[in-house]
Amino acid sequence: MAEEEVTTTAVERTLQITPTWAVATVCFFLILISILIEKSLCRLGKYFTKKRRKSLIQALDKIKSELMLLGFISLLLNVSERRIAKTCIPKNVGETFLPCSDYTTAADVEEETKCAEQGKVSLLSRGGVQELQYLIFMLGVFHIFSSVLTFSLGMAKMRRWESWEAETRSLEYQFSNDPRRFQLTHQTSFGKRHLKYWSDHRFLRWPACFLRQFFKSVYKVDYFILRHGFITAHFAEGSNFDFQKYIRRTMEKDFGVVVGIRWWIWIFTVFFLFFNAHVFRSYYWLPFFPLVMLLIVGTKLQGIITKMCLDSHEKSQVIRGTLLVRPSDHFFWFGWPKLLLHLIHFILFQNSFQLAFFAWTWYKFGFRSCFHKENEDIIIRLAMGVVVQVLCGYVTLPLYALVTQMGTSMRKDVFTEGVVNGLKRWRVKAKKNVALRNTNNYSLDTSLETSLVDTSPSFNTLEATISVESGSPSDAEYVAVGVEDEEKGIVGGRSQPEEKQKVMGGSFHGFDVVKEK
């Protein structure tokens, strides 16, 4: 009688012997939850569209694609779980690199029984495939929520920069930075902060930069000086360019990169899973890995600010007005400012993996499983996860957002979405006009070209403002585009002294285009 009961309870209830109302009820709730999630994402996309936050819309599309990818992975695991379980490997190979030192085996499934009859074990049991699905799903969800939380903390801290940006338009700021005033570099607020006795010694400078990131990582004077250097390098001196809003746009663009899971991230995921074997003792060092990398990145960012100050001090010890720092890619690792973004992306993913792995083992095997036998292991994983999350979002991310603008070139996010669309329309219209001229064999003789430069007529078909200036043959050629927003004034551009400018009349969609030699 007991054997019959055991046999009865061991039989798997397939859909053939499952009530239809039970199947319909489960399907109804699954469809309802899926529709609610889909509608929520759709409403969020409409909100971003209404606010004209194109970068956030792209980030939302990236989240959707990641969720779809996770769905495909889950589907493939479901379809191939029987074939994977039927793949047999030698028993001595199957007992290597186990995540737990003590383990028990069971061969209740048909595929595992067949492998046991051959003296082998399954490559991955059907139960293991299902557990792996949970882990991959939790990893994706934790990474998305971790990225959103980190950037929310960063944006919250950078909100105070709005008042700093408004202060740059005050009379007090303009008076304190009067270009007619001369002062020594080390007498400026920026010089007093960075020109210390330890600044000239590399072995003293890096420890100081390491400690500095824990005490108000971004100071007001750092923001003012880096803002001034950025505007002087890429715009007209004294421009009313809103640097804070530009940083916000770049951060929204970077969020679309960080929230995604690139192919090389998935490769590292495989390595993380492999190093979770008990023989590597990964619970002693793997949770500290993202924290160490994050501190190295923060130290580098602080070091860049100090090196920029030293560079300006070496070139001129007497300044006029505001101390000028010169943006350059050589301050960054390998001359690649974007490398720091990829490192932050990797750090956030690694931290998400630690938290997702802990949640997965807790949910599937219990709080006191072989994965977490010691209290120290639990405390280390949770503490490191929270510390990295807060430190990255509230300290390193704002510092990254400010310092990475100090590269040689500025990003295209310097233009607002409306300005970018206007430039694209102008480009299409200009190409059409050029093609039309070529088809009509339109040409000008030498006298007419001379008259064109001297009289500076306006081309109404292009509605653009173009001027040509002759310079010495050794001068480098460059094109400066001044973009003017109807509501917020000049968005971008570069001006020259009045005696060097020949600006012709005309406008096009709120832009002034100046071509110089």
C-alpha positions in Angstrom: 0.0 0.0 0.0 2.8 2.4 0.9 4.6 1.5 -2.4 1.4 2.4 -4.4 1.2 5.7 -2.6 4.8 6.5 -3.3 4.3 5.6 -7.0 1.2 7.7 -7.2 2.9 10.8 -5.8 5.9 10.4 -8.0 3.8 10.5 -11.2 4.2 13.9 -13.0 0.8 15.6 -13.7 0.9 16.4 -17.5 -1.7 18.5 -19.3 -3.5 15.3 -20.2 -4.5 14.7 -16.6 -4.8 18.4 -15.5 -8.2 20.2 -15.3 -8.8 22.7 -18.1 -9.9 25.3 -15.6 -6.5 25.1 -13.9 -4.7 25.6 -17.2 -7.0 28.5 -18.2 -6.5 30.2 -14.8 -2.7 30.0 -15.0 -2.6 31.3 -18.6 -5.0 34.1 -17.7 -2.8 35.5 -14.9 0.4 35.1 -16.9 -1.2 37.0 -19.9 -2.6 39.7 -17.5 0.8 40.3 -15.9 2.5 40.4 -19.3 0.0 42.9 -20.7 0.4 45.1 -17.6 4.2 45.2 -18.0 3.9 45.9 -21.7 1.4 48.7 -21.2 3.6 50.2 -18.4 6.6 50.3 -20.7 4.5 51.8 -23.5 3.2 54.6 -21.2 6.7 55.3 -20.0 7.8 55.5 -23.7 5.0 58.0 -24.4 6.0 60.1 -21.4 9.6 60.3 -22.6 8.4 61.2 -26.1 6.2 64.0 -24.7 9.2 65.3 -22.7 11.4 64.9 -25.8 13.9 62.7 -24.0 15.2 60.8 -27.0 18.1 59.2 -25.1 15.8 57.8 -22.5 13.5 56.4 -25.2 16.6 54.6 -26.7 17.4 53.3 -23.2 13.9 52.0 -22.8 14.1 50.2 -26.2 17.4 48.7 -25.0 15.6 47.3 -21.9 12.9 45.8 -24.1 15.5 44.1 -26.3 17.3 42.7 -23.2 14.0 41.3 -21.8 13.3 39.8 -25.2 16.8 38.3 -25.3 16.2 36.8 -21.8 13.0 35.3 -23.1 14.8 33.7 -26.1 17.4 32.2 -23.7 14.7 30.8 -21.5 12.8 29.4 -24.5 16.0 27.7 -25.9 16.7 26.2 -22.5 13.1 24.8 -22.3 13.3 23.4 -25.7 16.7 21.8 -25.3 16.6 20.7 -21.7 15.9 17.0 -22.6 18.7 16.9 -25.1 21.1 18.5 -22.6 20.1 16.0 -19.9 20.7 13.1 -22.3 24.3 14.3 -22.9 26.4 12.0 -20.7 29.9 12.7 -19.5 32.3 10.6 -17.4 31.6 10.5 -13.7 35.1 11.7 -12.7 34.7 14.7 -14.9 31.2 15.5 -13.6 32.6 15.7 -10.1 35.2 18.4 -10.8 34.7 22.2 -10.1 31.6 21.7 -8.0 30.1 24.8 -6.3 29.7 23.0 -3.0 32.2 20.8 -1.2 29.5 18.4 0.1 26.8 17.3 -2.4 24.2 14.6 -2.9 23.2 13.1 -6.3 19.8 11.8 -7.4 18.9 9.9 -10.5 15.1 10.0 -10.5 14.8 11.5 -14.0 14.8 9.1 -17.0 17.7 10.8 -18.8 19.9 10.7 -15.6 19.0 7.0 -15.1 20.2 6.2 -18.6 23.5 8.0 -17.9 23.9 6.2 -14.6 23.4 2.8 -16.3 26.5 3.7 -18.4 28.5 4.7 -15.4 28.2 8.3 -16.4 26.3 11.5 -15.3 24.3 14.0 -17.2 26.0 17.2 -18.5 23.2 19.2 -16.9 20.1 17.6 -15.4 16.6 18.9 -16.4 16.3 20.3 -12.9 19.6 22.1 -13.3 18.4 23.6 -16.6 15.3 25.0 -14.9 17.4 26.4 -12.0 19.7 28.0 -14.6 16.7 29.8 -16.2 15.9 31.4 -12.8 19.5 32.6 -12.4 19.7 34.2 -15.9 16.3 35.8 -15.4 17.3 37.2 -12.0 20.6 38.4 -13.4 18.9 40.4 -16.2 16.3 41.9 -13.8 18.9 42.8 -11.2 21.2 44.5 -13.7 18.3 46.6 -15.1 17.2 47.8 -11.6 20.8 48.3 -10.5 21.5 50.5 -13.5 18.3 52.5 -13.0 19.0 53.0 -9.3 22.6 54.0 -9.9 21.8 56.7 -12.5 18.9 57.9 -10.3 21.3 58.5 -7.4 23.7 60.2 -9.8 21.1 62.5 -11.3 19.8 63.3 -7.8 23.3 64.5 -6.7 23.9 66.4 -9.9 20.7 68.3 -9.3 22.6 70.8 -7.1 24.6 71.7 -10.2 21.6 73.6 -11.5 22.3 76.3 -8.8 26.0 76.3 -9.7 25.1 76.8 -13.3 22.7 79.7 -12.5 25.5 81.3 -10.4 27.7 81.6 -13.4 25.3 84.2 -14.8 25.3 86.3 -11.6 27.2 89.7 -11.4 29.2 88.4 -8.5 30.6 85.5 -10.5 31.4 87.8 -13.5 33.1 90.3 -11.2 35.3 87.6 -9.5 36.3 86.2 -12.9 36.9 89.6 -14.5 39.4 89.0 -17.4 41.1 92.3 -16.5 42.3 90.9 -13.2 45.7 89.2 -12.9 46.6 86.6 -10.2 49.0 83.8 -9.5 47.8 80.3 -10.2 48.3 79.0 -6.7 46.3 81.9 -5.4 43.1 80.8 -7.1 40.6 78.6 -5.4 41.3 75.8 -7.9 45.0 76.1 -7.3 44.7 76.1 -3.5 42.7 72.8 -3.8 45.0 71.0 -6.2 48.5 72.6 -6.0 49.7 70.9 -2.8 53.1 69.7 -1.8 52.0 66.1 -2.8 50.8 67.1 -6.3 54.3 66.9 -7.9 55.0 63.5 -6.6 53.2 60.6 -8.2 53.5 58.2 -5.3 51.9 60.9 -3.0 49.4 62.2 -5.5 47.5 59.0 -6.1 46.9 58.1 -2.5 45.6 61.7 -2.0 43.3 61.3 -5.0 42.1 58.0 -3.6 41.1 59.5 -0.3 39.6 62.7 -1.9 36.8 60.8 -3.6 35.3 60.0 -0.2 35.0 63.7 0.8 32.7 65.6 -1.5 34.0 64.2 -4.8 32.9 67.2 -6.9 33.5 70.7 -5.5 32.0 73.8 -6.8 35.3 75.3 -7.9 36.1 72.1 -9.9 32.8 72.4 -11.7 33.4 76.1 -12.5 37.0 75.6 -13.8 36.1 72.5 -15.9 33.1 74.3 -17.3 35.2 77.3 -18.2 37.8 75.1 -19.9 35.2 73.2 -21.9 33.4 76.4 -23.1 36.7 78.2 -24.0 37.9 75.2 -26.0 34.7 74.6 -28.0 32.7 77.8 -27.9 33.1 81.6 -27.8 34.5 83.0 -24.6 31.8 84.3 -22.4 29.1 82.1 -24.0 26.0 81.4 -22.0 26.1 77.7 -22.9 24.2 75.6 -20.3 26.9 73.1 -19.2 24.7 71.4 -16.6 22.0 70.5 -19.1 24.6 69.3 -21.6 26.0 66.9 -18.9 22.5 65.7 -18.2 21.9 64.9 -21.9 25.2 63.0 -22.0 24.3 61.0 -18.9 21.0 60.0 -20.4 22.9 58.8 -23.5 25.3 56.9 -21.3 22.4 55.3 -19.5 21.4 53.6 -22.7 24.8 52.0 -22.9 25.1 50.9 -19.3 21.6 49.4 -19.1 22.3 47.1 -22.0 24.1 43.8 -21.7 26.8 43.6 -24.5 28.2 40.4 -25.9 31.4 40.7 -23.9 29.4 41.1 -20.7 27.8 37.7 -21.4 31.2 36.2 -21.9 32.2 37.5 -18.4 29.0 36.0 -17.1 30.2 32.6 -18.2 33.5 33.2 -16.4 31.8 34.3 -13.2 29.7 31.1 -13.2 32.8 29.0 -13.7 34.8 30.7 -10.9 31.9 30.0 -8.4 33.4 26.6 -8.0 34.3 25.7 -4.4 37.9 25.1 -5.3 38.5 28.8 -6.2 37.1 30.1 -2.9 35.4 32.9 -4.8 33.2 34.0 -2.0 36.4 35.5 -0.3 37.5 37.6 -3.3 34.9 37.9 -6.0 32.5 40.2 -4.0 35.4 42.7 -3.5 36.3 42.8 -7.2 33.7 45.5 -8.3 34.6 47.6 -5.2 38.3 47.6 -6.0 37.7 48.5 -9.7 35.3 51.3 -8.7 37.8 52.8 -6.3 40.5 52.7 -9.1 38.2 54.5 -11.5 37.3 57.1 -8.9 41.0 57.7 -8.1 41.8 58.1 -11.8 39.0 60.7 -12.2 40.3 62.7 -9.3 43.8 62.4 -10.7 42.8 63.8 -14.0 41.5 67.0 -12.4 44.8 67.4 -10.5 46.9 66.8 -13.6 44.9 69.3 -15.5 45.6 71.9 -12.8 49.3 71.0 -12.8 49.4 71.2 -16.6 48.0 74.8 -16.6 50.3 75.8 -13.8 53.4 74.6 -15.7 52.4 76.6 -18.8 51.6 79.8 -17.0 51.9 80.7 -13.4 50.2 84.1 -13.9 46.6 84.0 -15.2 44.2 86.6 -16.4 40.6 86.2 -15.1 39.8 82.5 -14.6 42.4 79.7 -14.6 42.1 77.9 -17.9 42.4 74.2 -18.2 42.9 72.6 -21.6 40.8 69.5 -22.4 42.8 66.7 -23.9 42.4 62.9 -24.4 45.9 62.3 -23.2 44.8 62.7 -19.6 42.7 59.5 -19.9 43.8 55.8 -20.1 44.9 55.0 -23.6 43.6 58.4 -24.8 40.1 57.0 -24.7 37.6 58.8 -22.3 34.8 56.3 -23.1 36.8 53.5 -21.6 35.7 54.8 -18.1 32.1 54.3 -19.2 32.8 50.7 -20.1 34.5 50.1 -16.8 31.5 51.5 -14.9 29.3 49.3 -17.1 31.3 46.2 -16.1 31.4 47.2 -12.4 27.6 47.6 -12.3 27.1 44.3 -14.0 29.5 42.4 -11.7 27.8 43.9 -8.7 24.4 42.9 -10.1 25.7 39.4 -10.6 26.7 39.1 -7.0 23.3 40.3 -5.7 21.4 38.1 -8.3 23.4 35.1 -7.4 22.7 35.6 -3.7 19.0 36.1 -4.3 18.9 33.0 -6.6 20.6 30.7 -4.1 18.4 32.0 -1.3 15.2 31.4 -3.4 16.1 28.0 -4.8 18.2 26.4 -2.0 17.3 28.3 1.1 19.1 30.9 3.2 21.4 28.3 4.8 22.5 26.3 1.7 25.9 25.1 0.9 26.5 28.4 -1.0 26.1 30.4 2.2 27.2 28.3 5.2 29.1 31.0 7.0 27.7 34.3 8.3 30.7 36.1 6.9 29.9 35.1 3.4 26.3 36.5 3.7 27.5 39.7 5.3 30.3 40.2 2.7 28.0 39.7 -0.3 25.3 42.0 0.9 27.6 44.7 2.3 29.7 44.9 -0.9 26.6 45.0 -3.1 25.1 47.9 -1.2 28.4 49.8 -0.8 29.2 49.5 -4.6 25.7 50.6 -5.5 25.7 53.7 -3.3 29.3 54.6 -4.0 29.0 54.3 -7.8 25.7 56.2 -8.0 26.4 59.0 -5.5 30.2 59.5 -5.8 31.8 58.0 -8.9 29.1 58.6 -11.5 28.8 62.4 -11.0 32.6 62.7 -11.0 32.6 60.7 -14.2 29.9 62.9 -15.8 32.0 66.0 -15.2 35.5 64.8 -15.9 34.8 62.9 -19.2 33.7 66.1 -20.8 37.4 67.2 -20.7 38.3 65.1 -23.8 39.7 66.7 -27.0 36.4 66.6 -28.8 32.9 67.4 -27.6 30.0 65.0 -28.0 27.1 65.5 -30.4 24.8 65.7 -27.4 25.9 69.3 -27.2 23.0 70.0 -29.5 19.4 69.6 -28.3 17.1 67.3 -30.2 15.4 70.2 -32.0 18.7 71.6 -33.1 19.9 68.2 -34.4 16.7 67.7 -36.4 17.1 71.2 -37.9 20.7 70.4 -38.9 19.6 67.2 -40.5 16.9 69.0 -42.5 19.5 71.6 -43.6 21.9 68.9 -44.6 19.2 67.1 -46.8 18.2 70.5 -48.3 21.8 71.4 -49.0 22.6 68.1 -50.7 19.5 68.5 -52.9 20.6 72.0 -54.0 24.2 70.8 -54.7 22.8 67.9 -56.8 20.5 70.3 -58.7 23.5 72.6 -59.5 25.5 69.6 -60.8 22.7 68.4 -63.1 22.3 71.9 -64.6 26.1 72.3 -65.1 26.0 75.5 -63.2 29.3 77.3 -63.2 30.8 80.7 -62.4 33.7 82.4 -64.2 36.6 83.9 -62.4 35.3 87.4 -62.3 32.0 86.3 -60.8 33.8 84.3 -58.1 35.8 87.4 -57.2 32.6 89.3 -57.0 31.0 86.6 -54.9 33.7 86.9 -52.2 33.8 90.7 -52.2 30.1 91.4 -52.2 29.1 88.5 -49.9 25.6 87.9 -51.2 23.0 85.8 -49.4 22.0 82.4 -50.8 18.2 82.4 -50.2 17.9 78.8 -51.4 20.0 77.5 -48.6 19.0 80.2 -46.1 22.5 79.9 -44.6 25.1 82.3 -43.5 28.5 81.5 -45.1 31.7 83.5 -45.0 35.1 82.8 -46.4 38.3 84.2 -45.0 41.7 83.9 -46.5 44.5 83.1 -44.1 48.1 82.1 -44.4 48.8 78.8 -46.1 50.1 77.3 -42.9 46.9 77.9 -41.0 44.8 74.8 -40.4 41.4 74.6 -42.0 38.4 74.2 -39.7 34.7 74.8 -39.8 32.8 76.4 -36.9 29.1 76.1 -36.7 27.1 78.4 -34.4 23.7 77.0 -33.5 21.2 79.3 -32.0 18.1 78.0 -30.2 15.1 80.2 -30.5 14.4 79.9 -26.8 17.7 79.5 -25.1 20.2 81.5 -27.2 23.4 80.1 -28.7 23.8 76.4 -28.3 27.2 76.0 -30.0 29.7 77.8 -32.0 33.1 79.5 -32.0 33.8 83.1 -32.6 36.8 85.0 -33.8 37.8 88.7 -33.2 35.8 91.2 -35.1 38.7 92.1 -37.4 39.0 88.5 -38.4 35.3 87.8 -39.2 33.3 88.3 -42.3 29.8 87.3 -41.5 27.3 87.4 -44.3 23.6 88.0 -43.8 21.0 85.3 -43.9 19.8 82.6 -41.6 18.4 79.1 -41.7 16.1 77.5 -39.2 17.7 79.4 -36.4 21.3 78.5 -37.2 24.3 80.6 -38.2 26.8 78.7 -40.2 30.3 80.1 -40.5 33.0 78.5 -42.7 36.5 79.7 -42.0 40.0 79.0 -43.3 
